[in-house]
Amino acid sequence: MDVLSLGVVIPITAKLIKQLSGDNPIDAASYVGWFGTIWALMQFFSSPIMGALSDRFGRRPVLLISAFGLGIDYIIMALAPNLTWLFVGRILAGITAASFSTASAYIADVTPPEKRSAAYGIYGATFGLGFILGPALGGYLGDIDLRLPFWVSAGLTLLNACYGLLFLPESLPKELRKPFRWSRANPLGSLMLLKSVPGLLPMAISLFTYQLAHSVFSSVFVLYTDKRFLWTPGQVGQALAIVGILNFIVQGALIRPLMGILGERWMVFIGLIGGILGFTAYGVVDTGSLFMASTVIFCTMGFFSAAIQGLMSKRMDPSMQGQLSGANSSLNGIAGMIGPLLFTSVFRATIDPQGSFYVPGAPFFLAALVLGVGLLTARIAIPLKGNS
């Protein structure tokens, strides 16, 4: 439900920023970059705190508080009269959306180690399902009114909070809980965990490059397709729904059988190579239909996230899964702080046909390069044979 509500606002957030900034796509790119960075900054500080709190008090209360907070945040953004209030809404969204790390820890609590990669695949498939229905609905609603998707997302998130309040059980037994310490709850202390376990840091670096490269979508996708292909919010929503369908197929139907045949190591490499080829294809094509066709190649990157999370979680004690999830979310926060400014800057410098350097696909070429670094790191970190 949280992902569904997130998907509803994706097709229209950048367009609302563009509207409030004077309908200039180049200026809007700057605001989108800064909005994305502040959202990620809040994630960076909040995720390890959420993870440590969930290790101390259990996953359920953290998830419920986050869900109620996210619903209030959507209401603020629905009413925002200017960019300042929208900015406040993005700050609150960054804090409350940090609950995804707690949900990841919940999965680790209730799943045996040997089945976690497949479970994370199902978890990823829920994102795909949310992005099938959410963007399609958000694009349709955005064609009616750019504020309407925020109201719908608020309703979905608050409904989800009520569902959790009534039906969600606690997953972490009291005997496995750890005392709350700021040394583990602050971002740097959380990231130090990645150095303390042999072999964990190289995997985390590879995961970081994946997160950084993937931020090209949240940074420039809506502005890019608006500027280059003249897509409406409805068309953006339909495109994201197709992406969601493919992601759901990959993570919901293909990961589990392929994981049993190929193993987690090979799934990591297949996912990274597929992502590199997909990003490159996105940058090369010059029509909307070919851009969407490239998604068939890119969707194989969905194999990577579940496989790498499964490999990393196997190295951790059950009582520290929340801290690991918080550390991974902090990495995502760092990637999110760098990515929006990086990719929107590249977009602004290369999208103008009258500019001195017109390479409209440049943001996606850069994403492919970043993911190439991740592939090299993964090859160093993960042996193809033996114990990982």
Summary of the structure (lengths in Angstrom):
residues: 388
radius of gyration: 19.8
end to end distance: 34.4
largest distance: 64.6
contacts: 1504
relative contact order: 0.18
helix: 85%
strand: 0%
